[in-house]
Amino acid sequence: MEYGRLEKPESAAATRSLTVDDYNYNNRAPNRFKLNFILFLATTLLVASAVSAALVFFSRNRVDDSGAGAGGRVHAHRPSQAISRACGRTRYQSLCFNSLLNFPGGAAASDKDLVHISVNVTLQKFGQALYSVSEISNLNMDPHVRSAYEDCLELLDDSVSLLARSLSSVGGGGGGGSPQDVLTWLSASLTNQDTCTEGFDQVNGYVKNQLSNRLKDLSELVSNCLAIYAAAAGDKDFAGVPIQNRRRRLLSSDGKGKAEQNFNRHQFPTWLNRRERMLLDAPVSAIKADVIVSKDGNGTVKTIAEAIKKAPQYSSRRFIIYVKAGKYEESILKVGRKKTNVMFIGDGKGKTVITGGKSIQDNITTFRTATFAATGAGFIARDMTFENYAGPGRHQAVALRVGADHAVIYRCNVIGYQDTLYAHSQRQFYRECDIYGTVDFMFGNAAAVFQNCTIHARKPMPYQKNTITAQNRKDPNQNTGMSIHACRIVAESDLQITKSAYPTFLGRPWKLFSRVVYMQSYIGDHVHPRGWLEWNATFALDSLYYGEYMNYGPGGAIGQRVKWPGYRVITSPEEAGKFTVAQFIYGSSWLPSTGVAFLAGLST
């Protein structure tokens, strides 16, 4: 604990949880949950097994025809060349060999089939773990243990869904996922498991021991699966940074595509239809909402929780919830995994305010402290404020947590102190937002781009240091990181007058492969000349990726920056371009379809 501040241990920072809305995880209905989950798991594993069974059948035929080994068979106790190649790319090679060799037909599988098998094995293990963990739901648990336990149930359930989609995509089962989609889903599954186990880091006892046994090897399995898939998908860009196929890129050779040109003329991209452009930029009066929330009773419902309940499950069309001006404080607000394509519209920053004051001091995980959380794919929020008023003295207290793929946060305030914005996982875009905080106040392991945002450092507790980012990329094959592009890094007035006593840093490495870049952004003089802060001595300094490209302002000078092996001053536009919207999170045209104006490449 340096300078008397509350240091956030590597594993404790994201102990997090929210009530699960997809299953009834409580002491009163364990049997009902088990029955429902058995049916779900059986169906999932039946489909998974059918996919791999077909693959193994063809693999066996190919091997038998080749005459490999005695009678054309490969001995199960000796890894094939294909398995040796696949496992040679992984971080946990012994587990890789065992898992692939023990799968029926795995020893005879081709390189291509091993990709399918590795996902299948991982899905089955996660499904079994979810059912196994659910068996102890009726045990007595104190509030912190209960919140960590329910985190694991929610996150395991989410991972089973992500892995099932991945298997369907790699097996040609109609999953519809591109290589970058699958990399995102596998990366999120690993992040979920990391989050689950971290929730128990500050507790001990029977429940923790039980979960440790029931979750054994899950992180390692999904890491291996991610490595095998990344190699097969041809992800050879530096440290896992994805680059879109050049034929699909929006940018021309000089770095200026139509999207950028339109942005510079303050227009939405031309390939958006009229309704989509209107939806994001039109006045509220011009938008027909599905549900209107008003505290005074002049809407469809009085609470946001009621509005979320009305959203359909797995909707393919945009479901719009308009929240009228007012301050809304409700106990649990979450757009769950099944609530897809939900859009929240408010009356403006500071007018429509969703607020709360939960923190880890309430004996819950950081995950559970979120005032508002969204995990349903396609989530959009516009013209609102998300706030956690717990204050610096109550430490970790999340205002907004996002684990939704293809999420957009547009013209919103996110206000808190420590751990304000939790960009947990999957692909996220923040545009024209104001984000306020002190310690690690932008954290998580999403692939997130922040564009034209203003990032406000506030006055922390005595003897604390401010750190803007704490990115927790754990694995070199995860396609995650934070890109802060064309933003403003400023100090609030209370910090500005005392900035010498409270140094501010651009970030510190929460996990081994932490990745953050600041590009073409204004950096104020409250940022320390060293720029970046160690997490703990030399931890991750040679494996992280921290970069700065063409920043400006009094805090943007790079002469006294850290000399870590993993820090770099980016001088190549090509390298910087890998962290732009077009290359880092673009994928399958999801962002243009939202109607939000964005800068696809580097600005001029």
C-alpha positions as CSV (number, residue, x, y, z in Angstrom):
1,M,0.0,0.0,0.0
2,E,2.0,2.9,-1.3
3,Y,1.2,6.4,0.1
4,G,-1.4,4.9,2.3
5,R,-3.8,4.3,-0.6
6,L,-6.1,1.2,-0.9
7,E,-4.2,-0.8,-3.5
8,K,-6.4,-3.0,-5.6
9,P,-4.7,-6.5,-5.6
10,E,-4.4,-8.1,-9.0
11,S,-7.2,-10.5,-8.3
12,A,-9.4,-8.4,-6.1
13,A,-10.2,-5.5,-8.3
14,A,-13.0,-7.2,-10.2
15,T,-14.7,-9.3,-7.7
16,R,-18.1,-8.6,-9.2
17,S,-21.6,-9.9,-9.4
18,L,-25.2,-9.1,-10.3
19,T,-28.4,-11.1,-9.7
20,V,-28.8,-13.6,-12.4
21,D,-32.0,-13.1,-14.4
22,D,-31.8,-16.1,-16.7
23,Y,-32.2,-18.7,-14.0
24,N,-33.8,-18.7,-10.6
25,Y,-30.7,-19.1,-8.5
26,N,-31.9,-19.0,-5.0
27,N,-32.3,-21.3,-2.0
28,R,-36.1,-21.8,-2.5
29,A,-35.9,-23.4,-5.9
30,P,-32.7,-25.4,-6.5
31,N,-34.6,-28.4,-7.8
32,R,-36.4,-26.4,-10.4
33,F,-33.2,-24.9,-11.6
34,K,-31.5,-28.2,-11.8
35,L,-34.3,-29.7,-13.8
36,N,-34.3,-26.8,-16.2
37,F,-30.5,-26.8,-16.5
38,I,-30.3,-30.6,-17.1
39,L,-32.6,-30.2,-20.1
40,F,-30.6,-27.2,-21.3
41,L,-27.3,-28.9,-20.8
42,A,-28.4,-32.2,-22.4
43,T,-29.6,-30.3,-25.5
44,T,-26.4,-28.3,-25.7
45,L,-24.1,-31.2,-25.3
46,L,-26.1,-33.4,-27.7
47,V,-25.7,-30.8,-30.4
48,A,-22.0,-30.3,-29.6
49,S,-21.4,-34.0,-29.6
50,A,-23.2,-34.4,-32.9
51,V,-21.1,-31.8,-34.5
52,S,-17.8,-33.3,-33.4
53,A,-19.0,-36.9,-34.0
54,A,-19.5,-36.0,-37.7
55,L,-16.1,-34.4,-37.8
56,V,-14.4,-37.3,-36.1
57,F,-16.1,-39.7,-38.5
58,F,-14.6,-38.0,-41.5
59,S,-11.3,-37.7,-39.7
60,R,-11.1,-41.4,-39.1
61,N,-12.0,-42.2,-42.7
62,R,-9.1,-40.0,-43.9
63,V,-6.6,-41.6,-41.5
64,D,-7.7,-45.1,-42.3
65,D,-7.3,-44.4,-46.0
66,S,-3.8,-43.1,-45.4
67,G,-2.6,-46.3,-43.8
68,A,-1.1,-44.5,-40.9
69,G,0.2,-46.9,-38.2
70,A,-0.9,-50.5,-37.8
71,G,-4.1,-51.1,-39.7
72,G,-4.2,-47.4,-40.6
73,R,-4.9,-46.2,-37.0
74,V,-3.1,-43.7,-34.9
75,H,-2.4,-45.0,-31.4
76,A,-4.2,-42.8,-28.8
77,H,-1.3,-42.7,-26.4
78,R,0.9,-41.1,-29.0
79,P,0.0,-37.6,-30.1
80,S,-0.4,-37.2,-33.8
81,Q,1.5,-34.5,-35.7
82,A,-1.7,-32.5,-35.9
83,I,-2.1,-32.6,-32.1
84,S,1.5,-31.7,-31.6
85,R,1.2,-28.7,-33.8
86,A,-2.0,-27.6,-32.1
87,C,-0.8,-28.0,-28.6
88,G,2.5,-26.5,-29.4
89,R,0.7,-23.2,-29.8
90,T,-0.9,-23.3,-26.4
91,R,0.1,-22.1,-22.9
92,Y,-0.9,-25.3,-21.1
93,Q,0.4,-28.0,-23.3
94,S,0.1,-31.0,-21.0
95,L,-3.6,-30.3,-20.5
96,C,-4.0,-29.7,-24.3
97,F,-2.5,-33.1,-25.1
98,N,-4.7,-34.9,-22.6
99,S,-7.9,-33.2,-23.5
100,L,-7.5,-33.8,-27.3
101,L,-6.2,-37.4,-27.0
102,N,-9.0,-38.3,-24.6
103,F,-11.7,-37.1,-26.9
104,P,-13.1,-39.9,-29.0
105,G,-11.4,-39.8,-32.4
106,G,-9.1,-36.9,-31.3
107,A,-5.9,-38.8,-32.0
108,A,-6.9,-39.2,-35.6
109,A,-8.3,-35.8,-36.2
110,S,-6.9,-33.3,-38.7
111,D,-5.7,-29.8,-37.9
112,K,-9.0,-28.4,-38.9
113,D,-11.0,-30.9,-36.9
114,L,-8.9,-30.2,-33.8
115,V,-10.2,-26.7,-33.8
116,H,-13.8,-28.0,-33.6
117,I,-12.8,-30.6,-31.0
118,S,-11.0,-28.1,-28.8
119,V,-14.1,-25.9,-28.7
120,N,-16.4,-28.9,-28.1
121,V,-14.3,-30.1,-25.2
122,T,-14.2,-26.7,-23.6
123,L,-18.0,-26.3,-24.0
124,Q,-18.7,-29.6,-22.4
125,K,-16.4,-28.8,-19.5
126,F,-18.1,-25.5,-18.9
127,G,-21.5,-27.0,-19.1
128,Q,-20.6,-29.7,-16.6
129,A,-19.1,-27.1,-14.3
130,L,-22.2,-24.9,-14.4
131,Y,-24.4,-27.8,-13.4
132,S,-21.9,-28.9,-10.7
133,V,-21.7,-25.4,-9.2
134,S,-25.5,-25.1,-9.2
135,E,-25.7,-28.2,-6.9
136,I,-24.4,-26.2,-3.9
137,S,-26.8,-23.3,-4.3
138,N,-28.7,-24.2,-1.1
139,L,-25.7,-23.9,1.2
140,N,-25.7,-21.1,3.8
141,M,-23.4,-18.3,2.6
142,D,-22.6,-14.9,4.0
143,P,-23.4,-12.0,1.7
144,H,-20.0,-11.7,0.1
145,V,-19.7,-15.4,-0.6
146,R,-23.2,-15.4,-1.9
147,S,-22.5,-12.6,-4.3
148,A,-19.3,-14.2,-5.5
149,Y,-21.1,-17.5,-6.0
150,E,-23.9,-15.9,-8.0
151,D,-21.3,-14.1,-10.1
152,C,-19.9,-17.5,-11.1
153,L,-23.4,-18.9,-12.0
154,E,-24.1,-16.0,-14.2
155,L,-20.7,-15.9,-15.8
156,L,-20.6,-19.7,-16.4
157,D,-24.0,-19.5,-18.0
158,D,-22.9,-16.7,-20.2
159,S,-19.8,-18.6,-21.2
160,V,-21.8,-21.8,-22.1
161,S,-23.8,-19.6,-24.5
162,L,-20.7,-18.0,-26.0
163,L,-19.0,-21.3,-26.4
164,A,-22.1,-22.9,-28.0
165,R,-22.2,-20.1,-30.6
166,S,-18.5,-20.5,-31.2
167,L,-18.9,-24.3,-31.8
168,S,-21.8,-23.7,-34.1
169,S,-19.7,-21.2,-36.1
170,V,-16.5,-23.3,-36.4
171,G,-18.5,-26.4,-37.1
172,G,-20.6,-24.9,-39.9
173,G,-23.7,-25.3,-37.8
174,G,-25.2,-21.9,-38.7
175,G,-23.7,-19.9,-36.0
176,G,-22.9,-17.2,-38.4
177,G,-19.9,-15.9,-36.6
178,S,-16.9,-14.5,-38.4
179,P,-13.3,-15.3,-37.2
180,Q,-13.3,-12.1,-35.2
181,D,-16.7,-13.0,-33.7
182,V,-15.4,-16.3,-32.5
183,L,-12.2,-14.7,-31.1
184,T,-14.4,-12.2,-29.2
185,W,-16.6,-15.0,-27.8
186,L,-13.7,-17.1,-26.7
187,S,-11.9,-14.1,-25.2
188,A,-15.0,-13.2,-23.3
189,S,-15.4,-16.8,-22.0
190,L,-11.9,-16.6,-20.5
191,T,-12.6,-13.2,-19.0
192,N,-15.8,-14.5,-17.5
193,Q,-13.9,-17.4,-15.8
194,D,-11.2,-15.0,-14.6
195,T,-13.9,-12.8,-13.0
196,C,-15.6,-15.8,-11.4
197,T,-12.5,-17.0,-9.6
198,E,-11.5,-13.5,-8.6
199,G,-14.7,-13.0,-6.6
200,F,-13.4,-15.6,-4.1
201,D,-10.0,-14.2,-3.7
202,Q,-10.8,-12.3,-0.5
203,V,-12.8,-15.1,1.1
204,N,-12.0,-18.6,2.4
205,G,-14.1,-21.6,3.5
206,Y,-16.1,-24.5,2.2
207,V,-17.8,-22.8,-0.7
208,K,-14.6,-21.4,-2.1
209,N,-12.9,-24.9,-1.8
210,Q,-15.9,-26.5,-3.6
211,L,-15.8,-24.1,-6.4
212,S,-12.1,-24.4,-6.8
213,N,-12.5,-28.1,-7.4
214,R,-15.6,-27.8,-9.6
215,L,-14.0,-25.1,-11.8
216,K,-10.6,-26.8,-12.2
217,D,-8.8,-26.3,-15.5
218,L,-11.6,-24.2,-17.1
219,S,-9.4,-21.1,-17.6
220,E,-6.6,-23.2,-19.0
221,L,-8.9,-25.1,-21.3
222,V,-10.4,-21.9,-22.8
223,S,-7.0,-20.4,-23.1
224,N,-5.8,-23.4,-25.1
225,C,-8.9,-23.3,-27.2
226,L,-8.3,-19.6,-28.0
227,A,-4.7,-20.3,-29.0
228,I,-5.7,-23.1,-31.3
229,Y,-8.5,-21.1,-32.9
230,A,-6.4,-17.9,-33.3
231,A,-3.7,-19.8,-35.1
232,A,-6.2,-21.6,-37.4
233,A,-8.0,-18.4,-38.2
234,G,-4.7,-16.8,-39.3
235,D,-4.6,-14.2,-36.5
236,K,-0.9,-13.4,-37.0
237,D,-1.0,-9.7,-36.2
238,F,1.2,-8.5,-33.4
239,A,0.1,-9.7,-30.0
240,G,-3.4,-10.7,-31.2
241,V,-4.5,-7.3,-32.6
242,P,-7.1,-8.0,-35.3
243,I,-6.9,-6.4,-38.7
244,Q,-9.9,-6.7,-41.0
245,N,-9.5,-8.2,-44.4
246,R,-8.3,-5.5,-46.7
247,R,-11.1,-6.1,-49.1
248,R,-13.6,-5.3,-46.3
249,R,-11.8,-2.3,-44.9
250,L,-13.5,1.1,-45.1
251,L,-10.3,3.0,-45.4
252,S,-8.5,3.8,-48.6
253,S,-4.7,3.5,-49.0
254,D,-4.2,7.1,-47.8
255,G,-6.1,6.3,-44.5
256,K,-9.1,8.4,-45.4
257,G,-12.3,6.5,-46.2
258,K,-15.8,7.8,-46.7
259,A,-16.7,7.3,-43.1
260,E,-13.9,9.6,-42.0
261,Q,-14.7,12.2,-44.7
262,N,-18.3,12.2,-43.6
263,F,-17.3,12.6,-40.0
264,N,-15.2,15.6,-40.8
265,R,-18.3,17.2,-42.4
266,H,-20.2,16.4,-39.1
267,Q,-22.5,13.9,-40.8
268,F,-23.4,10.3,-40.2
269,P,-21.9,7.8,-42.5
270,T,-23.7,7.7,-45.9
271,W,-24.3,4.0,-45.8
272,L,-26.8,4.3,-42.9
273,N,-30.5,4.4,-43.8
274,R,-32.7,7.3,-42.9
275,R,-34.3,5.6,-39.9
276,E,-31.0,4.6,-38.3
277,R,-29.6,8.1,-38.7
278,M,-32.7,9.6,-37.1
279,L,-32.7,7.1,-34.3
280,L,-29.3,8.2,-32.9
281,D,-29.5,11.9,-33.6
282,A,-33.1,13.0,-33.9
283,P,-34.9,14.7,-31.0
284,V,-36.7,12.4,-28.6
285,S,-40.0,13.8,-29.9
286,A,-39.4,12.2,-33.3
287,I,-38.7,8.8,-31.9
288,K,-41.5,6.3,-31.2
289,A,-40.4,4.4,-28.0
290,D,-41.7,1.0,-27.1
291,V,-41.8,1.9,-23.4
292,I,-41.7,5.3,-21.7
293,V,-40.4,5.5,-18.1
294,S,-41.7,8.5,-16.1
295,K,-41.6,8.8,-12.3
296,D,-44.7,11.0,-12.3
297,G,-46.8,8.3,-13.9
298,N,-47.1,10.0,-17.3
299,G,-45.4,7.2,-19.1
300,T,-45.9,3.5,-19.7
301,V,-44.2,2.5,-16.4
302,K,-42.7,4.3,-13.4
303,T,-39.5,2.4,-13.0
304,I,-36.7,1.3,-15.2
305,A,-36.8,-2.2,-13.8
306,E,-40.4,-2.5,-15.1
307,A,-39.3,-1.3,-18.6
308,I,-36.5,-3.9,-18.8
309,K,-39.0,-6.6,-17.9
310,K,-41.1,-5.6,-21.0
311,A,-38.2,-6.0,-23.4
312,P,-38.5,-9.2,-25.4
313,Q,-36.0,-12.0,-25.3
314,Y,-33.6,-12.5,-28.2
315,S,-35.2,-9.6,-30.2
316,S,-33.8,-9.0,-33.7
317,R,-35.4,-5.6,-33.8
318,R,-34.5,-2.5,-31.8
319,F,-36.5,-2.2,-28.6
320,I,-36.5,1.4,-27.4
321,I,-36.9,2.5,-23.8
322,Y,-37.3,6.2,-23.3
323,V,-36.4,7.4,-19.8
324,K,-37.8,10.9,-19.1
325,A,-35.8,13.4,-17.1
326,G,-35.4,12.6,-13.4
327,K,-33.2,10.8,-10.9
328,Y,-33.8,7.1,-10.8
329,E,-32.4,5.0,-8.0
330,E,-33.5,1.3,-8.1
331,S,-31.9,-1.7,-6.4
332,I,-30.9,-3.8,-9.3
333,L,-30.8,-2.7,-12.9
334,K,-29.5,-5.0,-15.5
335,V,-30.2,-5.7,-19.2
336,G,-29.5,-9.4,-19.2
337,R,-28.0,-11.7,-21.8
338,K,-31.3,-12.7,-23.3
339,K,-32.5,-9.0,-23.7
340,T,-30.9,-8.3,-27.0
341,N,-31.0,-5.0,-29.1
342,V,-32.3,-2.9,-26.3
343,M,-31.8,0.9,-26.6
344,F,-32.1,3.4,-23.7
345,I,-32.7,7.0,-24.6
346,G,-32.7,9.8,-22.0
347,D,-33.4,13.6,-22.1
348,G,-29.7,14.4,-21.9
349,K,-26.6,14.2,-19.7
350,G,-27.4,15.4,-16.2
351,K,-31.2,15.3,-16.9
352,T,-31.9,11.6,-17.0
353,V,-29.8,10.2,-14.2
354,I,-29.6,6.5,-13.1
355,T,-27.9,6.6,-9.7
356,G,-26.9,4.3,-6.9
357,G,-24.4,4.0,-4.1
358,K,-23.4,0.4,-3.8
359,S,-19.7,-0.4,-3.1
360,I,-17.6,-3.3,-1.8
361,Q,-18.1,-1.9,1.7
362,D,-21.6,-3.4,1.4
363,N,-19.9,-6.8,1.6
364,I,-20.4,-7.6,-2.1
365,T,-18.1,-8.1,-5.1
366,T,-17.1,-5.2,-7.4
367,F,-19.1,-6.9,-10.2
368,R,-22.3,-6.5,-8.1
369,T,-21.8,-2.9,-7.2
370,A,-22.8,-1.6,-10.6
371,T,-25.6,0.9,-10.6
372,F,-26.5,-0.3,-14.1
373,A,-25.3,-3.3,-16.1
374,A,-25.8,-4.5,-19.6
375,T,-24.9,-7.9,-21.1
376,G,-27.5,-8.3,-23.9
377,A,-25.9,-8.0,-27.3
378,G,-26.6,-4.8,-29.2
379,F,-27.1,-2.6,-26.2
380,I,-27.2,1.1,-26.8
381,A,-27.5,4.0,-24.4
382,R,-27.9,7.6,-25.4
383,D,-28.2,10.9,-23.6
384,M,-28.1,9.8,-20.0
385,T,-26.1,9.7,-16.8
386,F,-24.9,6.6,-15.0
387,E,-23.7,7.4,-11.5
388,N,-22.3,5.8,-8.4
389,Y,-22.3,8.2,-5.5
390,A,-20.6,5.9,-3.0
391,G,-17.6,8.3,-2.9
392,P,-13.8,7.7,-2.7
393,G,-13.8,6.4,0.9
394,R,-15.9,3.4,0.0
395,H,-13.4,2.3,-2.7
396,Q,-14.6,0.0,-5.6
397,A,-18.0,1.2,-6.7
398,V,-19.1,0.8,-10.3
399,A,-21.5,3.2,-12.1
400,L,-21.8,1.3,-15.4
401,R,-20.8,-2.3,-16.3
402,V,-21.0,-3.4,-19.9
403,G,-20.4,-7.0,-21.0
404,A,-22.6,-6.8,-24.1
405,D,-21.2,-7.4,-27.5
406,H,-21.6,-4.6,-30.1
407,A,-22.5,-2.1,-27.3
408,V,-22.6,1.6,-28.0
409,I,-22.6,4.3,-25.3
410,Y,-23.3,7.6,-26.9
411,R,-23.4,11.1,-25.3
412,C,-23.6,9.8,-21.8
413,N,-22.0,10.7,-18.4
414,V,-20.5,7.9,-16.4
415,I,-19.7,9.3,-12.9
416,G,-18.0,7.8,-9.9
417,Y,-14.7,7.5,-8.1
418,Q,-12.8,4.2,-8.0
419,D,-13.8,1.7,-10.7
420,T,-16.4,4.0,-12.3
421,L,-16.7,2.3,-15.7
422,Y,-16.3,-1.5,-16.0
423,A,-15.9,-2.3,-19.7
424,H,-16.0,-6.0,-18.8
425,S,-15.9,-8.0,-22.1
426,Q,-16.7,-8.2,-25.8
427,R,-16.8,-5.2,-28.3
428,Q,-17.8,-1.8,-27.1
429,F,-17.8,1.8,-28.5
430,Y,-18.0,5.0,-26.5
431,R,-18.6,8.3,-28.3
432,E,-18.9,11.8,-26.9
433,C,-19.1,10.6,-23.3
434,D,-17.8,12.2,-20.1
435,I,-16.2,9.7,-17.7
436,Y,-15.3,10.8,-14.2
437,G,-13.2,9.0,-11.5
438,T,-10.1,8.5,-9.5
439,V,-8.5,5.0,-9.1
440,D,-8.6,2.6,-12.0
441,F,-11.8,4.3,-13.1
442,M,-11.8,2.8,-16.6
443,F,-11.2,-1.0,-16.3
444,G,-12.1,-4.4,-17.6
445,N,-11.2,-6.6,-20.6
446,A,-13.4,-5.6,-23.4
447,A,-12.2,-4.6,-26.9
448,A,-13.3,-1.0,-26.3
449,V,-12.7,2.2,-28.3
450,F,-13.4,5.6,-26.7
451,Q,-13.7,8.4,-29.3
452,N,-14.3,12.1,-28.8
453,C,-14.8,11.5,-25.1
454,T,-13.7,13.7,-22.1
455,I,-12.0,11.8,-19.3
456,H,-12.1,13.7,-16.0
457,A,-9.8,12.9,-13.1
458,R,-11.2,13.9,-9.8
459,K,-9.6,14.5,-6.4
460,P,-9.0,11.2,-4.7
461,M,-8.6,10.3,-1.0
462,P,-5.5,11.7,0.8
463,Y,-2.2,10.1,-0.3
464,Q,-3.9,8.3,-3.2
465,K,-2.7,8.4,-6.8
466,N,-5.2,8.5,-9.7
467,T,-4.9,5.9,-12.4
468,I,-7.2,6.2,-15.4
469,T,-7.1,2.7,-16.8
470,A,-6.6,-0.8,-15.4
471,Q,-6.9,-3.1,-18.3
472,N,-6.9,-6.8,-17.5
473,R,-6.1,-8.7,-20.6
474,K,-4.9,-12.1,-19.3
475,D,-4.0,-14.0,-22.4
476,P,-1.9,-13.0,-25.4
477,N,-4.5,-14.4,-27.8
478,Q,-7.4,-12.3,-26.5
479,N,-8.4,-9.6,-29.0
480,T,-9.1,-7.1,-26.2
481,G,-7.7,-3.7,-25.0
482,M,-8.6,-0.1,-24.6
483,S,-8.1,2.5,-27.4
484,I,-8.6,6.1,-26.3
485,H,-8.7,8.0,-29.5
486,A,-9.3,11.8,-30.2
487,C,-10.3,12.3,-26.5
488,R,-9.5,15.0,-23.9
489,I,-7.8,14.0,-20.6
490,V,-8.6,16.7,-18.1
491,A,-8.6,17.4,-14.4
492,E,-11.7,18.5,-12.4
493,S,-11.3,21.8,-10.6
494,D,-10.8,20.2,-7.2
495,L,-7.9,18.2,-8.5
496,Q,-6.4,20.9,-10.7
497,I,-5.6,23.1,-7.7
498,T,-3.9,20.3,-5.8
499,K,-2.5,18.2,-8.7
500,S,1.0,18.1,-7.3
501,A,-0.3,16.2,-4.2
502,Y,-2.3,13.7,-6.3
503,P,-0.4,12.5,-9.4
504,T,-2.5,11.1,-12.2
505,F,-1.3,8.3,-14.5
506,L,-2.7,7.0,-17.8
507,G,-2.9,3.5,-16.5
508,R,-1.4,0.5,-14.7
509,P,-1.3,-3.2,-15.7
510,W,-3.9,-5.1,-13.9
511,K,-3.1,-8.4,-15.7
512,L,-0.1,-9.8,-17.5
513,F,-1.0,-8.7,-21.1
514,S,-2.6,-5.4,-20.3
515,R,-3.1,-3.3,-23.5
516,V,-4.0,0.4,-23.7
517,V,-3.3,3.1,-26.3
518,Y,-3.8,6.8,-26.3
519,M,-4.0,8.3,-29.8
520,Q,-4.3,11.9,-31.0
521,S,-5.7,13.0,-27.7
522,Y,-5.2,16.1,-25.5
523,I,-3.5,15.3,-22.2
524,G,-3.6,17.9,-19.4
525,D,-0.8,18.9,-17.1
526,H,-2.2,16.9,-14.2
527,V,-0.8,13.7,-15.8
528,H,2.6,12.8,-14.3
529,P,5.5,13.1,-16.8
530,R,6.2,9.3,-16.4
531,G,2.8,8.7,-17.8
532,W,2.2,5.2,-16.5
533,L,2.3,3.5,-13.1
534,E,3.6,0.0,-12.0
535,W,1.0,-2.3,-10.5
536,N,3.5,-4.2,-8.4
537,A,7.2,-3.8,-8.8
538,T,8.1,-5.3,-12.2
539,F,4.9,-7.2,-12.8
540,A,3.9,-7.3,-16.5
541,L,6.3,-4.6,-17.6
542,D,7.7,-6.7,-20.4
543,S,4.4,-8.4,-21.5
544,L,2.0,-5.4,-21.5
545,Y,1.4,-3.2,-24.5
546,Y,1.0,0.5,-23.7
547,G,1.3,2.9,-26.5
548,E,1.0,6.6,-27.3
549,Y,0.5,8.1,-30.7
550,M,0.5,11.8,-31.6
551,N,-1.0,13.1,-28.4
552,Y,-0.7,16.7,-27.5
553,G,-1.1,19.1,-24.6
554,P,1.1,19.8,-21.6
555,G,0.8,16.2,-20.3
556,G,1.4,14.7,-23.7
557,A,5.2,15.2,-23.7
558,I,7.0,11.8,-23.9
559,G,10.5,12.8,-22.9
560,Q,10.2,11.5,-19.4
561,R,7.9,8.6,-20.0
562,V,8.6,5.1,-18.5
563,K,11.2,2.9,-20.1
564,W,9.4,-0.4,-19.7
565,P,10.0,-3.0,-22.4
566,G,6.2,-3.1,-23.1
567,Y,5.8,0.7,-23.5
568,R,6.2,2.3,-26.9
569,V,5.9,5.6,-28.5
570,I,4.0,4.6,-31.7
571,T,5.5,6.3,-34.8
572,S,4.0,4.2,-37.5
573,P,0.4,5.1,-38.7
574,E,0.0,1.5,-39.7
575,E,0.6,0.3,-36.1
576,A,-1.6,3.0,-34.7
577,G,-4.3,2.1,-37.2
578,K,-4.7,-1.3,-35.7
579,F,-6.4,0.4,-32.7
580,T,-8.9,2.5,-34.7
581,V,-12.6,1.7,-35.0
582,A,-12.2,0.3,-38.5
583,Q,-9.6,-2.4,-37.4
584,F,-10.0,-2.9,-33.7
585,I,-13.8,-3.3,-33.2
586,Y,-15.4,-2.7,-36.6
587,G,-16.3,-6.2,-37.8
588,S,-19.3,-7.2,-39.8
589,S,-20.7,-3.7,-40.1
590,W,-22.3,-3.7,-36.6
591,L,-21.2,-0.2,-35.7
592,P,-22.5,1.5,-38.9
593,S,-25.9,-0.1,-38.4
594,T,-26.3,1.6,-35.0
595,G,-26.4,5.0,-36.7
596,V,-23.7,6.6,-34.4
597,A,-21.3,8.8,-36.2
598,F,-17.7,7.6,-35.8
599,L,-14.2,8.1,-37.1
600,A,-13.2,4.9,-38.8
601,G,-9.4,5.6,-39.1
602,L,-6.9,8.0,-37.8
603,S,-7.8,11.7,-38.0
604,T,-5.8,14.1,-40.0
